[in-house]
Amino acid sequence: MTTPSLLLIITVAVLYSSGFYLLLQRSLMRVVFGILVLGHAANLSLLLTDVAITLPPLLGGPEGELSDPLPHAMALTAIVITFGVTTFLLALAYRVWLGDENDEVPDDLEDRRISSLTEPEDSS
């Protein structure tokens, strides 16, 4: 039984962390890129779960070891879902861009107004 190399594990960690960082930005295009990077990280982590990833599925290799087809099927499903979410987010970003030619999410003024009305309670 082989384990994934440390380089691949670090690559998945970097992809997840950069994807989440991009997802938390105010620009909608960065959010789209964050979703794309998270999709790639999910696919790579799914493929790292199979220890016999280099073997052809169901044919077997030396010592009768078989490749599990489930991570491959889950990766294909994740690719389709990522594609659908990406197209939706690109259409959403385009509609926002048509409105004021800016893709940054504005501050919610109503939330700021409500938070300024509530005063912190005195703890003593």
WOPE-V485186 format. One record per residue. N is the residue number from 1. RES is the residue in one letter. PSI is psi as a letter, one per 20 degrees, with the letter a starting at -180 (NA if undefined). NEAR is the number of other C-alpha atoms within 8 Angstrom. D_LAST is the distance of its C-alpha to the last C-alpha in Angstrom with 2 decimals. Layout:
BEGIN
N,RES,PSI,NEAR,D_LAST
N,RES,PSI,NEAR,D_LAST
END
This chain:
BEGIN
1,M,p,3,60.99
2,T,q,5,59.76
3,T,q,5,56.23
4,P,q,8,55.21
5,S,q,6,55.40
6,L,h,6,52.35
7,L,g,6,53.27
8,L,h,8,53.03
9,I,g,9,49.66
10,I,h,8,48.33
11,T,g,8,49.92
12,V,g,11,48.12
13,A,g,9,44.77
14,V,g,8,45.45
15,L,g,12,46.52
16,Y,g,11,43.41
17,S,g,8,41.04
18,S,h,10,42.93
19,G,g,14,43.15
20,F,h,10,39.41
21,Y,g,9,38.89
22,L,h,11,41.38
23,L,h,12,39.89
24,L,j,7,36.53
25,Q,r,9,38.24
26,R,h,8,38.34
27,S,p,9,42.15
28,L,h,11,43.82
29,M,h,9,46.77
30,R,h,11,44.56
31,V,g,13,43.05
32,V,g,12,46.65
33,F,h,11,47.55
34,G,g,14,44.47
35,I,g,12,45.65
36,L,g,11,49.12
37,V,h,12,47.99
38,L,h,12,45.86
39,G,g,11,48.96
40,H,h,9,51.08
41,A,h,12,48.58
42,A,g,10,48.54
43,N,g,11,52.35
44,L,h,9,52.68
45,S,h,9,50.26
46,L,g,12,52.18
47,L,h,11,55.43
48,L,i,9,54.09
49,T,h,7,53.54
50,D,p,10,57.31
51,V,h,10,58.87
52,A,l,10,62.34
53,I,h,10,61.57
54,T,i,5,64.86
55,L,q,10,67.02
56,P,q,10,68.45
57,P,q,9,66.89
58,L,i,8,68.94
59,L,h,7,71.86
60,G,r,11,70.58
61,G,b,9,71.36
62,P,q,5,72.31
63,E,j,4,71.51
64,G,j,6,70.99
65,E,p,8,67.43
66,L,q,12,66.40
67,S,p,14,63.92
68,D,p,11,61.32
69,P,i,8,61.68
70,L,g,6,58.22
71,P,h,11,56.32
72,H,g,10,58.98
73,A,h,8,58.60
74,M,h,9,54.81
75,A,g,12,55.18
76,L,h,8,57.61
77,T,g,8,55.23
78,A,h,11,52.39
79,I,g,10,54.77
80,V,g,8,55.54
81,I,g,8,51.91
82,T,h,11,50.99
83,F,g,8,53.94
84,G,g,8,52.91
85,V,h,8,49.29
86,T,g,11,50.55
87,T,h,8,52.99
88,F,g,8,50.37
89,L,h,9,47.94
90,L,h,10,50.82
91,A,g,8,51.76
92,L,g,8,48.17
93,A,h,11,47.95
94,Y,g,8,51.34
95,R,h,8,50.27
96,V,h,11,47.18
97,W,h,10,49.47
98,L,h,7,51.87
99,G,g,7,49.17
100,D,j,6,48.17
101,E,l,7,49.83
102,N,p,7,46.55
103,D,j,10,45.25
104,E,q,7,41.63
105,V,p,7,38.96
106,P,r,4,37.25
107,D,q,4,33.55
108,D,o,6,32.39
109,L,h,6,31.48
110,E,h,6,30.23
111,D,h,7,27.57
112,R,h,8,26.46
113,R,g,8,26.42
114,I,g,8,24.32
115,S,h,8,21.75
116,S,h,7,21.56
117,L,h,6,21.00
118,T,p,6,17.85
119,E,q,6,14.78
120,P,q,4,11.96
121,E,q,4,9.05
122,D,p,4,5.70
123,S,i,3,3.83
124,S,NA,2,0.00
END
